[in-house]
Amino acid sequence: MFGFAAGVVTSVGMMPQLIKTIKTKQVDELSIQMYLIYLAGFGMWITYGIVREDIPIIATNSFSIILTIVMIILKIKFGKK
């Protein structure tokens, strides 16, 4: 339960930035490299969770990877042209 709670808190921690970005459409200060690194890290955590058959790791990192992909899409969509 503690691991699942930690994963949820970490995943939900990304929500304020996502909401702010959607509202303001301001992405100039966001680092796409950071989100690409997060994407790789979450992918590795999901792989680790699959190997261990650990649903909390898989579930929370899957949610995080979705949020990260959305942020990357917003960065590309609203970024300087």
ZIDAHU-V442183 format. One record per backbone hydrogen bond with DSSP energy under -0.5 kcal/mol. NH is the residue of the N-H (numbers start at 1). CO is the residue of the C=O. E is the energy in kcal/mol with one decimal. If there is no record, write none. Layout:
<<NH,CO,E> <NH,CO,E>>
//
This chain:
<<5,1,-2.7> <6,2,-2.5> <7,3,-2.2> <8,4,-2.4> <9,5,-2.5> <10,6,-2.4> <11,7,-2.4> <12,8,-3.1> <13,9,-1.6> <14,11,-1.5> <15,12,-1.6> <16,12,-0.5> <18,14,-1.8> <19,15,-2.9> <20,16,-2.5> <21,17,-2.4> <22,18,-2.3> <23,19,-2.4> <24,20,-2.8> <25,21,-2.3> <27,25,-0.7> <30,27,-1.6> <32,30,-0.7> <35,31,-1.6> <36,32,-2.2> <37,33,-2.2> <38,34,-2.6> <39,35,-2.4> <40,36,-2.1> <41,37,-2.7> <42,38,-3.3> <43,39,-2.1> <44,40,-2.1> <45,41,-2.4> <46,42,-2.5> <47,43,-2.2> <48,44,-2.6> <49,45,-2.8> <50,46,-2.4> <51,47,-2.4> <52,48,-2.3> <53,49,-0.8> <53,50,-0.5> <54,49,-2.8> <55,53,-0.8> <58,54,-2.2> <59,55,-3.4> <60,56,-2.4> <61,57,-1.8> <62,58,-1.8> <63,59,-2.0> <64,60,-2.0> <65,61,-2.3> <66,62,-1.8> <67,63,-2.2> <68,64,-2.4> <69,65,-2.4> <70,66,-2.3> <71,67,-2.3> <72,68,-2.3> <73,69,-2.4> <74,70,-2.6> <75,71,-2.5> <76,72,-2.2> <77,73,-3.0> <78,74,-3.1> <79,75,-1.0>>
//
